[in-house]
């Protein structure tokens, strides 16, 4: 059984600086509002425009696998830490060897005592080059 590591946002930033990939599993609109610099967006859930509800992204694992080897060190972040924990479980079950949940994620989880990326005053990026946007990552998975 794989153990999932947990890091603070500050530790995540340091690990990202030394080569780890920050995988932001929030929805596309959330990612577009702001994310850690260099983050890659593969949503675990999509916002359904008709219902306003979140629904699972059936392509999540396929897209991550198509874009990253299973030995890639992956830092998984979401808004507070819930979706990222789920995503870590999916990835480690699928054979990813170095998966770390970013506690507090983007927006923080004060009830859990976790500071988020924004509260910690870490750098914020509001645009991403196309290669890190979900559409491009999804096309690669689909072989387009």
Steps between C-alpha positions, in 0.01 A plus 500: 500500500640837400536764763391846402721776633366831624674837478422860588468753218846633587651151472310449173652819359851381597443155346361658184814716480708182506308338217171359628187558290215694666181333379202727566187281505251786538246573228607698192326825614665472845842447338450799270431728799850432629744218578857434612747608228583205275200295615337256258119470497328161483164532678386209717147641469342719234250772569186408309379828340139376487462391861773702670603173669840335494521171313792256473743543211499154339827578318695611810733201526544455125600864458750494789652172373529632143692807615714375788707185556401311817836586659432877475497664844147643513371758748121490491309811602136609493310771685520366858649150488199269451506447124879483501492221759255308278718563194809378689322174579399455135854569376682285753259211433578543128873458560628855552790458742556850635168665582465776758182672621536876551326576830285812488524514121424833336245651735594349835317275744494704821281247681780246445771749591641507146607823334426528128731621225332843487503558880867403512575787262664271245528608134182484295458455126174578320600390152659173395666416173274276294708189568393511867131563428266202518396516132857443379565224754173330405586516126829325571314224685260463207794478261405821315 
